Amino acid sequence: MVYTAAAGIDPASVLPVSVDAGTNRKELLADPLYLGNRHGRVRGDQYFEFIDKFVKTAQSLFPEMYLHFEDFGRSTATKILNTYKNEWPTFNDDIQGTGIVVTSAVLGALAITGEDIKTQTYLTYGGGSAGTGIANRVLAEFMQQGLSEEARKHFYMVDRQGLLFDDDETLTPEQKPFARSCSEFENADELTDLLSVVKAVKPTVLVGTSTNPGSFTKEVVEAMVTNTDHPKIFPLSNPTKFHEVMPDDLIKWSDGKALVATGVPVDPVTASNGVTYEIGQANNMLVYMGLGLGTIVARAKVLSDGMISAAAHALGGMVDASQPGAPVLPPVSRLSEMSFRVAVAVAKQAIAEGLSRVEIDDVEAAVKAAQWTPEY
């Protein structure tokens, strides 16, 4: 419905599919009205073999399909994405969608402050699939800006155990690339909480995907302000009860210096300086429909990093940096415009990379022609 409402993708060309891998909830298995499969949750090789059979069957029926995965868990999401992303246009909203929007928010914030992305230090609080996926997307943007592998030196990650170190045997495969060496710090054994890490690594960007409410304390925010004139602080955990910090506190504790994006819609905040700050909503829906539409219009062979970066730049480029209290992301009220701009940028990038299966002379006209409207 969102693909159709926001991007104008013909509903007749969209097929929603739910995967029922069973349940371990005894009350459901015993409920005569339960409609799902009545067996324990299938995991491991058998699960991935089923997903593979589904993907290959779908591809045989729809050779130019665009695969959108939604709400797959920490243990399955990244593996599934990595398995298919180089074969077909494949998108995981929880890993890539949030990553694109947060990259856009960073770019929008930098447009407001006039800073260079290569001067930023990025800290993730929450090392699950969302946190690592977002960090990977922002890292890719650093690298595309010319930093190459040295970009990793700008990235840190905090999870339950504190700052992630490479001698930790409990790290997930997705966390390991962001782990640091203990030799980098004289007090490595003390970096077990967010405040001590913020003081040690001096981040300019702090992204929360922890679902740990209130974890961005006044002390953490004040420490961020000492690192940079305009800290970029994005408490993304949702619903609201899981927010790492509420935006009004964030604006107050930073004296209006923080540039903020949240995971849920929030009202504007008027600070003591009289400025009303619009709070950007880092919602995946700002980008994924346009990304899909652009990929479909170009009939792209795969969804490349370049196409994803083009989507992030198209969205971040819609920020009005001249407006006092401007949000780092455009408002949801401009959703249709966002989808169109993102689609055009993505299709152009697919063509530039030689990934398009068709020749398109006028990309904007092609996107408009592809959009479906409910007129009868």
Buried (B, 14 or more C-beta within 10 A) or exposed (E): EEBBBBBBBEEEBEEEEEEEBBBEEEEBBEEEEEEBEEEEEBBEEEBBEEBEEEBEEBBEEEEEBBBBBBEBEBEBBBBBBEBBBEEBBBBBBBBBBBBBBBBBBBBBBBBBBEBEBEEBBBBBBBBBBBBBBBBBBBBBBBBBEEBEEEBBEBBBBBBEEBBBBBEBEEBBEBBEBBBBEBEEBEEBEEBEEBBBBBBBBBBBBBBBBBBBBEBBBEEBBBBBBEBBEBBBBBBBBBEBEBBBBBBBBBBBBBEBBBBBBBBBEBEEBBBEEEEEBBBBBBBBBBBBBBBBBBBBBBBBBBBBBBBBBBBBBBBBBBBEEEEEBBBBBBBBEBBBEBBBBBBBBBBBBBBEBEBBEEEBEEBBEBBBEBBBEEEE
